[in-house]
């Protein structure tokens, strides 16, 4: 009868700990770029790859660099967002190129945000 931790049990323990640490996907988002929408409103884009065959995702955040920063959404490699500001209203349109030919895109979602609320 064995008492305490055996070498095999230690191996399984370390394997499980390593697997759990490897699943921390939040650290794998890479900053792509920051673009101006207006003089004081910016869009930050982050990208995460899912490997060679799986593509990836992008997260979009809107910020003024000092008082607010919020997410407007996430999209995959066949989608993208466009944004414009009129007065203090931000309009976000999400487009998809999925199942379309010749580079066509279609709007699949539209959101509006009042920037004065942030």
C-alpha positions in Angstrom: 0.0 0.0 0.0 1.3 3.4 -1.0 1.3 6.4 1.3 1.5 10.1 0.2 2.2 11.4 -3.2 3.8 9.0 -5.7 5.7 10.1 -8.8 2.7 9.3 -11.1 0.3 11.3 -8.9 2.8 14.2 -9.0 2.9 14.0 -12.9 -0.9 14.1 -13.1 -1.1 17.0 -10.7 1.5 19.0 -12.7 -0.2 18.1 -16.0 -3.6 19.4 -14.8 -2.1 22.6 -13.4 -0.3 23.2 -16.7 -3.4 22.5 -18.7 -5.4 25.0 -16.6 -2.8 27.7 -17.0 -2.7 27.1 -20.8 -6.4 27.8 -21.0 -6.1 31.4 -19.9 -7.1 32.9 -23.3 -7.7 36.5 -22.1 -3.9 37.1 -22.1 -3.6 36.2 -25.8 -5.4 39.2 -27.3 -2.9 41.2 -29.3 -3.4 45.0 -29.9 -3.7 45.6 -33.7 -4.3 49.3 -33.9 -6.0 52.4 -32.6 -7.8 54.6 -35.1 -9.5 58.0 -34.8 -13.2 58.2 -35.4 -13.2 61.9 -34.5 -10.6 64.2 -33.0 -11.5 62.9 -29.5 -13.0 59.4 -30.1 -10.8 56.4 -30.9 -11.4 52.7 -31.8 -9.0 50.1 -30.3 -8.8 46.7 -32.1 -7.5 43.5 -30.6 -7.0 40.2 -32.3 -6.8 36.6 -31.1 -5.8 33.7 -33.5 -7.3 30.3 -33.0 -4.5 28.5 -34.9 -3.7 27.8 -38.5 -7.1 26.3 -39.5 -9.5 28.1 -37.2 -9.0 31.8 -38.1 -9.5 34.3 -35.2 -11.5 37.0 -33.6 -11.3 40.7 -33.2 -12.6 42.8 -30.3 -13.5 46.5 -30.8 -13.4 49.1 -28.0 -14.4 52.8 -28.2 -12.5 55.2 -26.0 -11.7 58.9 -25.5 -8.5 57.9 -23.7 -9.4 59.4 -20.4 -13.0 59.1 -19.2 -14.6 56.0 -20.9 -13.7 52.8 -22.7 -16.3 50.2 -23.7 -16.6 47.2 -25.9 -18.8 47.5 -29.0 -18.4 43.8 -29.9 -16.4 40.9 -31.2 -16.3 39.5 -34.7 -14.6 36.7 -36.6 -12.5 36.9 -39.8 -15.5 37.2 -42.1 -17.0 40.1 -40.2 -16.1 43.7 -39.4 -17.5 46.9 -37.8 -17.8 50.4 -39.2 -18.4 53.4 -36.8 -19.3 57.0 -37.2 -20.1 59.8 -34.7 -22.8 62.5 -35.3 -22.8 65.0 -32.5 -22.5 62.7 -29.5 -24.2 59.6 -31.0 -22.0 56.7 -32.1 -23.5 54.5 -34.8 -21.9 51.0 -35.1 -22.7 48.7 -38.0 -21.5 45.1 -38.1 -21.0 43.6 -41.6 -20.6 40.0 -42.7 -18.9 38.6 -45.8 -20.1 35.1 -45.0 -21.8 33.2 -47.8 -21.5 36.2 -50.2 -19.6 36.3 -53.5 -17.4 38.9 -55.1 -16.3 40.6 -51.9 -19.9 41.7 -51.1 -20.9 42.5 -47.5 -24.2 42.9 -45.7 -25.2 44.7 -42.5 -26.1 42.1 -39.9 -26.4 44.4 -36.8 -26.7 48.1 -36.0 -26.2 49.7 -32.6 -26.2 53.3 -31.3 -24.5 54.7 -28.3 -24.9 58.2 -26.8 -21.4 59.1 -25.8 -22.6 61.7 -23.3 -23.8 58.7 -21.2 -20.3 57.5 -20.7 
